[in-house]
Amino acid sequence: MSDPTQPPPQPPQHGGYPPQPPNGPPRGPGGGPEPWHGQGPYEPHDGGPDAKGFFGALFDFSFRSFVTLKFAKIIYILLIALVVLGWLAYIVLGFAADPMLGVAALILGWIPGFIFVVLFRVSLEFYIAMIRTSQNTAATKAEVERLRNDLTAG
């Protein structure tokens, strides 16, 4: 059992740093925020140093460059254009077959196309998130290896 008259043990002071607040950010030697040790702010990238053009990424058999990120916007716009053209064709063909079918296509025909666009958008976001996770993991791995090499060299 500990003696209640003794003050609680204090954490060791490393390098002259002031004691760390219980739930605050780490503090540097002057009491300000701890330095980032060479890390800059996060900046998203489009593939890093291995970024290639469309055909370079398309024929990259090592799959280190991603075509999806470069052309996701174009693919999505083309899909929306195709869905709208399909809906318009369905309306024209509906009126050609029967006026009531054309009215139904005009009023309700957008619903399947809308559902398709939403599902495609979710799928595209999933693929993009997976690619960005892969890129961020590779960048983190490179940074950890650089820091490990700095620590072993110094």
Phi, psi and omega per residue, in radians:
M1 nan 2.597 -3.136
S2 -1.595 2.705 -3.138
D3 -1.400 2.122 -3.098
P4 -1.177 -0.278 3.138
T5 -1.439 -0.273 3.134
Q6 -1.456 2.446 3.063
P7 -1.200 2.685 3.141
P8 -1.126 2.638 -3.128
P9 -1.129 2.481 3.130
Q10 -1.700 2.562 3.083
P11 -1.183 2.633 -3.120
P12 -1.137 2.558 3.100
Q13 -1.589 2.128 -3.124
H14 -1.859 2.152 3.023
G15 1.075 0.447 3.103
G16 1.372 0.190 3.137
Y17 -1.257 2.503 3.056
P18 -1.218 2.803 3.123
P19 -1.020 2.530 -3.121
Q20 -1.396 2.388 3.060
P21 -1.133 2.657 -3.028
P22 -1.029 -0.745 -3.101
N23 -2.275 0.569 -3.106
G24 -1.933 3.139 3.122
P25 -1.271 2.724 3.098
P26 -1.074 2.559 -3.093
R27 -1.958 2.491 3.103
G28 -1.519 -3.005 -3.082
P29 -1.061 -0.598 -3.122
G30 -1.551 0.108 -3.111
G31 1.584 -0.136 3.118
G32 -1.459 -3.078 3.127
P33 -1.072 2.587 3.125
E34 -1.161 2.459 -3.129
P35 -1.148 2.769 -3.073
W36 -1.481 -0.019 3.126
H37 0.975 0.816 3.041
G38 1.547 -0.093 3.129
Q39 -1.388 2.323 3.057
G40 -1.647 3.136 3.092
P41 -1.175 2.732 -3.136
Y42 -1.171 2.243 3.064
E43 -2.264 2.067 3.110
P44 -1.114 2.632 -3.115
H45 -2.316 2.864 -3.127
D46 -1.843 0.796 3.061
G47 2.066 -0.144 3.078
G48 1.228 -2.658 -3.068
P49 -1.168 -0.340 -3.139
D50 -1.574 0.153 -3.112
A51 -1.109 2.345 -3.116
K52 -2.244 2.987 3.041
G53 -1.257 -3.133 -3.087
F54 -1.033 -0.899 -3.092
F55 -1.242 -0.569 3.060
G56 -1.113 -0.719 3.110
A57 -1.265 -0.602 -3.122
L58 -1.140 -0.647 -3.113
F59 -1.825 0.427 3.056
D60 -1.509 1.728 -3.057
F61 -1.336 -0.124 3.051
S62 -1.556 -0.139 3.124
F63 0.977 0.764 3.064
R64 -1.671 -0.246 3.059
S65 -2.008 2.573 -3.044
F66 -2.043 2.212 3.103
V67 -1.360 -0.565 -3.030
T68 -1.001 -0.781 -3.112
L69 -1.130 -0.658 -3.081
K70 -1.237 -0.536 -2.992
F71 -2.157 0.290 -3.137
A72 -1.093 -0.729 -3.130
K73 -1.103 -0.763 -3.136
I74 -1.154 -0.751 3.126
I75 -1.067 -0.739 -3.123
Y76 -1.168 -0.730 3.110
I77 -1.123 -0.741 3.104
L78 -1.087 -0.702 3.124
L79 -1.099 -0.789 -3.140
I80 -1.092 -0.738 3.121
A81 -1.081 -0.736 3.122
L82 -1.151 -0.663 3.120
V83 -1.155 -0.739 3.122
V84 -1.145 -0.768 3.092
L85 -1.079 -0.676 3.090
G86 -1.117 -0.705 3.117
W87 -1.140 -0.759 3.116
L88 -1.106 -0.704 3.091
A89 -1.115 -0.698 3.117
Y90 -1.104 -0.667 3.112
I91 -1.157 -0.828 -3.125
V92 -1.092 -0.799 3.129
L93 -1.157 -0.589 3.091
G94 -1.143 -0.771 3.098
F95 -1.168 -0.569 3.122
A96 -1.188 -0.616 -3.119
A97 -1.426 -0.818 -3.082
D98 -2.823 2.289 -3.119
P99 -1.015 -0.628 3.125
M100 -1.174 -0.652 3.090
L101 -1.155 -0.654 3.089
G102 -1.126 -0.720 3.102
V103 -1.143 -0.727 3.112
A104 -1.096 -0.706 3.117
A105 -1.161 -0.628 3.131
L106 -1.189 -0.734 -3.077
I107 -1.417 -0.759 -3.013
L108 -1.916 -0.160 -3.026
G109 -1.188 -0.322 -3.134
W110 -1.312 -0.365 -3.033
I111 -1.114 -0.882 3.113
P112 -1.085 -0.663 3.114
G113 -1.119 -0.712 3.115
F114 -1.100 -0.785 3.122
I115 -1.079 -0.727 3.122
F116 -1.093 -0.758 3.129
V117 -1.106 -0.734 3.136
V118 -1.096 -0.800 -3.135
L119 -1.143 -0.674 3.105
F120 -1.153 -0.705 3.127
R121 -1.081 -0.775 3.122
V122 -1.084 -0.733 3.116
S123 -1.117 -0.759 3.133
L124 -1.106 -0.733 3.092
E125 -1.097 -0.660 3.109
F126 -1.078 -0.830 -3.136
Y127 -1.111 -0.715 3.131
I128 -1.142 -0.721 3.108
A129 -1.101 -0.683 3.112
M130 -1.129 -0.720 -3.137
I131 -1.165 -0.769 3.139
R132 -1.155 -0.620 3.069
T133 -1.100 -0.740 3.101
S134 -1.083 -0.767 3.135
Q135 -1.137 -0.751 -3.139
N136 -1.167 -0.634 3.094
T137 -1.144 -0.719 3.113
A138 -1.131 -0.705 3.119
A139 -1.157 -0.698 3.112
T140 -1.146 -0.717 3.107
K141 -1.073 -0.769 3.128
A142 -1.112 -0.702 3.125
E143 -1.155 -0.728 3.116
V144 -1.121 -0.729 3.114
E145 -1.135 -0.677 3.101
R146 -1.119 -0.778 3.118
L147 -1.131 -0.676 3.117
R148 -1.113 -0.735 3.119
N149 -1.159 -0.658 3.088
D150 -1.106 -0.698 -3.129
L151 -1.239 -0.678 -3.124
T152 -1.304 -0.518 3.126
A153 -1.367 -0.524 -3.048
G154 -1.729 nan nan
